[in-house]
Amino acid sequence: MHHGFTVLNFDQTYTLQSFLQGEAYEWVNLDTIPGTNLYCAQESLRKIAEKLQSPRGRTITFIGSGNYHYVSFLLLSKIKKPFTLILFDHHTDMLPSPSESIISCGSWVLDSLLKLPLLQKVIMIGVKKGWMEQIPVSLREKVSVFEEPLLHADFVSTVHAVVDEIATDAVYISVDKDVLDADEAATLWDQGSMKLHQLVEIVDEIAWRKEICGFDVCGEYPCSPSDCFQQQVREATAKNDHANQVILEHMKAAELL
């Protein structure tokens, strides 16, 4: 796989962050496509897919706000061999879509399991306690959930259990920063309590044993350049900028990028 580093521009959020400075990356403008925030109709999804038809592969894609997490569905659909999805998220993203013609940030994992036959298993890490009840009974054999409290009860054992649950050699990792403690990142969704060092330690363990065939990150705090002087926006941007920097540098150090 040709390694690449891609940034998706839905709302100018990344223009306020500094982790991109000095980096060589592909910038994909998607801000002119209508109807993409939270819910995405098939026509808009098709336009996004066309924009992602880059001749080079992507090791890591920065998606933007968690409102656009459904883009992961498009990235998963490009994988050509059986794979496992490792999802760091405070939510399951397995709620039914309001319409068959719409995919949303809350339904994309369900859509992926139903529509992508090469997706063998989904392993969710850091999900809010009790939310696994959202998973349809018919799909529970293909989903393993490690709820948020397990990360604090026995972290080492949880990491080993995660790796043991991986059903394939190939793994795709998707990170929504709402899984992180509010001291580590800032989103507009309710957040978990995972520490950034825990996230990268789990990724390390997986990468040591499996082939990482793709990696994406979302969970930015939605804002525009005109918001940059607001104190809340500045604080949120600084947290997310640092988290993105740590993830990117870690990927380099692990020779995954």
CORNORHU-V337051 format. One record per pair of residues at least 12 apart in sequence whose ideal C-beta (glycine too) atoms are under 10 Angstrom apart, sorted by the first residue. I is the first residue (numbers start at 1). GAP is how many residues later the second one is. Records with the same first field share a line. If there is no record, write none. Layout:
BEGIN
I = GAP, GAP
END
This chain:
BEGIN
1 = 55, 56, 57, 58, 210, 211, 212, 213
2 = 52, 53, 54, 55, 56, 57
3 = 53, 54, 55, 56, 57, 248, 252, 253, 254
4 = 20, 21, 22, 50, 51, 52, 53, 54, 55, 56, 57, 253
5 = 15, 18, 19, 20, 21, 53, 54, 55, 56, 57, 243, 246, 247, 252
6 = 19, 20, 21, 22, 46, 48, 50, 51, 52, 53, 54, 55, 56, 57, 69, 210
7 = 12, 13, 16, 18, 19, 20, 21, 22, 53, 54, 55, 56, 57, 237
8 = 18, 19, 20, 21, 22, 23, 40, 43, 44, 53, 54, 55, 56, 60, 63, 208, 210
9 = 18, 19, 20, 21, 22, 23, 53, 55
10 = 18, 19, 20, 21, 23, 26, 27, 38, 53, 54, 55, 57, 58, 61, 208, 210, 212
11 = 19, 20, 25, 26, 53, 54, 56, 57, 209, 211, 212, 213
12 = 17, 19, 52, 210, 211, 212, 213, 214, 215
13 = 49, 51, 52, 55, 207, 208, 209, 210, 211, 212, 214, 220, 223, 224, 227
14 = 13, 48, 50, 206, 223, 226, 227, 230
15 = 12, 208, 209, 210, 213
16 = 204, 205, 207, 208, 209, 211, 212, 217, 218, 220, 221, 222, 224, 225
17 = 45, 203, 220, 221, 223, 224, 225, 227, 228
18 = 219, 220, 223, 224, 226, 227
19 = 43, 221, 222, 223, 224, 225, 226, 227, 228, 229, 230
20 = 42, 221, 224, 225, 228
21 = 224
23 = 225, 229, 234
25 = 35, 36, 37, 223
26 = 26, 28, 30, 32, 35
28 = 20, 23, 24, 26, 33
29 = 22
30 = 14, 17, 18, 21, 22, 33, 34, 38, 41
31 = 33, 193
32 = 15
33 = 12, 13, 14, 15, 17, 18
34 = 13
35 = 12, 67
36 = 12, 28, 31, 32, 34, 35
37 = 28, 30, 31, 68, 185
38 = 27, 28, 29, 30, 31, 32, 64, 66, 67, 68
39 = 28, 31, 58, 59, 60, 63, 64, 65, 66, 67, 68
40 = 27, 28, 30, 31, 33, 34, 57, 61, 62, 63, 64, 65, 68
41 = 58, 60, 61, 62
42 = 57, 58, 59, 60, 61
43 = 58
44 = 58, 59
45 = 25, 26, 28, 29, 56, 57, 58
46 = 28
48 = 20, 22, 23, 26
49 = 22, 24, 25, 26, 28, 29
51 = 23
52 = 19, 22, 23, 26
53 = 25
57 = 21, 156, 157
58 = 17, 20, 156, 157, 158, 199
59 = 153, 154, 155, 156, 157, 192, 197, 198
60 = 113, 115, 152, 154, 155, 156, 157, 187, 188, 191, 192, 196, 197
61 = 13, 14, 113, 153, 154, 155, 156, 157
62 = 113, 153, 154, 155, 156, 157, 158, 182, 185, 186
63 = 12, 42, 111, 112, 113, 153, 154, 155, 156, 157
64 = 153, 154, 155, 156, 158
65 = 40, 111, 112, 122, 123, 124, 153, 154, 155, 156, 157, 158
66 = 23, 24, 25, 27, 39, 40, 110, 111, 112, 121, 122, 123, 152, 153, 154, 155, 156
67 = 37, 38, 39, 120, 121, 122, 151, 152, 153, 155
68 = 37, 40, 150, 152, 154
69 = 18, 20, 22, 24, 35, 36, 37, 38, 39, 40, 105, 106, 107, 109, 147, 149, 150
70 = 23, 27, 32, 33, 34, 35, 36, 37, 38, 39, 41, 42, 148
71 = 32, 34, 37, 103, 145, 147
72 = 13, 15, 21, 33, 36, 37, 40, 100, 102, 103, 104, 142, 144, 146
73 = 20, 30, 34, 35, 36, 37, 38, 39, 42, 43
74 = 29, 34
75 = 97, 99, 139, 140, 141
76 = 32, 33, 35, 36, 39, 40, 42, 43, 96, 98, 137, 138, 140
77 = 34, 35, 38, 39, 41, 42
78 = 94, 135, 136
79 = 37, 39, 40, 91, 93, 134, 135
80 = 38, 90, 133
81 = 37, 39, 87, 88, 89, 130, 132
82 = 35, 36, 37, 38, 39, 85, 86, 87, 88
83 = 33, 35, 36, 37, 38, 83, 84, 85, 86, 87, 88, 89, 127, 128, 130, 131
84 = 35, 36, 37, 38, 39, 58, 60, 81, 82, 83, 84, 85, 86, 87, 88, 89, 122, 126, 129
85 = 24, 27, 28, 31, 34, 35, 36, 37, 38, 39, 57, 58, 83, 86, 87, 88, 89, 129
86 = 35, 36, 37, 38, 39, 58, 76, 77, 79, 80, 85, 86, 87, 88, 89, 116, 117, 120, 124, 126, 129
87 = 22, 25, 35, 36, 37, 38, 39, 40, 56, 58, 85, 86, 87, 88, 89, 92
88 = 35, 36, 37, 38, 39, 58, 85, 86, 87, 88, 89, 90, 91, 92, 104, 106, 110, 111, 114, 115, 129, 131
89 = 20, 35, 36, 37, 38, 39, 42, 85, 86, 87, 88, 89, 90, 100, 103, 129, 130
90 = 34, 35, 36, 37, 38, 41, 58, 86, 87, 88, 89, 90, 97, 99, 100, 101, 102, 103, 104, 129
91 = 14, 15, 18, 33, 35, 36, 37, 40, 43, 85, 87, 88, 98, 99, 101
92 = 14, 17, 18, 30, 32, 35, 36, 39, 40, 41, 42, 43, 51, 53
93 = 12, 13, 14, 15, 16, 17, 18, 19, 29, 31, 34, 38, 41, 81, 83
94 = 12, 13, 14, 15, 16, 17, 18, 19, 28, 30, 33, 37, 38, 40, 41, 42, 45, 49
95 = 12, 13, 14, 15, 36, 39
96 = 14, 15, 38, 40
97 = 13, 14
103 = 12
105 = 71, 84, 113
106 = 28
108 = 66
109 = 13, 15, 26, 30, 34, 65
110 = 12, 24, 25, 26, 29, 33
112 = 60, 62
113 = 22, 23, 25, 26, 29, 30
114 = 22, 24, 25
118 = 50, 52
119 = 23, 49, 53
120 = 22, 46, 47, 48, 50
121 = 20, 21, 22, 23, 44, 45, 46, 47, 50
122 = 13, 17, 20, 21, 22, 23, 43, 45, 50, 52
123 = 20, 21, 22, 23, 38, 39, 40, 42, 43, 44, 48, 50, 83
124 = 19, 20, 21, 22, 23, 38, 50, 55
125 = 19, 20, 21, 22, 23, 25, 26, 33, 34, 37, 48, 50, 54, 67, 69, 73, 74, 77
126 = 19, 20, 21, 22, 23, 24, 25, 49, 50, 52, 53, 54, 65, 66, 67, 68, 72, 73, 76
127 = 18, 19, 20, 21, 23, 52, 65
128 = 19, 20, 21, 50, 51, 62, 63, 64
129 = 16, 18, 19, 20, 21, 63
130 = 17
131 = 14, 16, 17
132 = 12, 13, 14, 15
133 = 12
142 = 25
143 = 22
144 = 17, 18, 20, 21, 22, 23
145 = 20
146 = 12, 13, 15, 16, 19, 56
147 = 45
148 = 31, 44, 45, 46
149 = 44
150 = 12
151 = 28, 41, 42, 43, 44, 47, 48, 51
152 = 41, 42, 43, 46
155 = 39, 40, 43, 46, 47
156 = 45, 49
158 = 40, 44
159 = 39, 42, 43, 45, 46, 47
160 = 45
162 = 40, 43, 44
163 = 39, 42, 43, 45, 46, 47
164 = 45
166 = 40, 43, 44
168 = 42, 43, 45
169 = 40, 41, 42, 44
170 = 40, 41, 42, 43, 44
171 = 32, 35, 36, 38, 39, 40, 41, 42, 43, 44
172 = 40, 41, 42, 43, 44
173 = 26, 29, 30, 33, 34, 37, 39, 40, 41, 42, 43, 44, 83
174 = 40, 41, 42, 43, 44
175 = 24, 28, 40, 41, 42, 43, 44, 68, 69, 72
176 = 13, 15, 16, 40, 41, 42, 43
177 = 12, 14, 15, 17, 19, 22, 40, 41, 42, 43, 44, 62, 63, 66, 67, 70
178 = 12, 13, 14, 16, 40, 41
179 = 12, 13, 14, 15, 19, 20, 40
180 = 12, 13, 14, 15, 16, 18, 19, 39, 59, 60, 63
181 = 12, 13, 14, 15, 17
182 = 54, 57
183 = 12, 13, 56
184 = 12, 13, 14, 15, 55, 56, 58, 59, 62
185 = 34, 35, 36, 51, 54, 55, 56, 57, 58, 59
186 = 33, 34, 35, 46, 47, 49, 50, 51, 52, 53, 54, 57
187 = 31, 32, 33, 34, 35, 49, 52, 53
188 = 31, 32, 33, 34, 35, 48
189 = 30
191 = 28
196 = 43, 46, 47, 50, 51, 54
197 = 49, 53
199 = 44, 47, 48, 51
200 = 46, 47, 49, 50, 51, 53, 54
201 = 49
203 = 12, 44, 47, 48, 51, 53
204 = 46, 49, 50, 52
207 = 43, 44, 47, 48, 49
208 = 46
212 = 39, 42, 44, 45
215 = 32, 36, 41, 42
217 = 23, 26, 27, 30, 31, 34
219 = 21, 24, 25
220 = 16, 17, 20, 21, 23, 24
221 = 12, 14, 15, 16, 18, 19
222 = 14
223 = 13, 14, 17
END
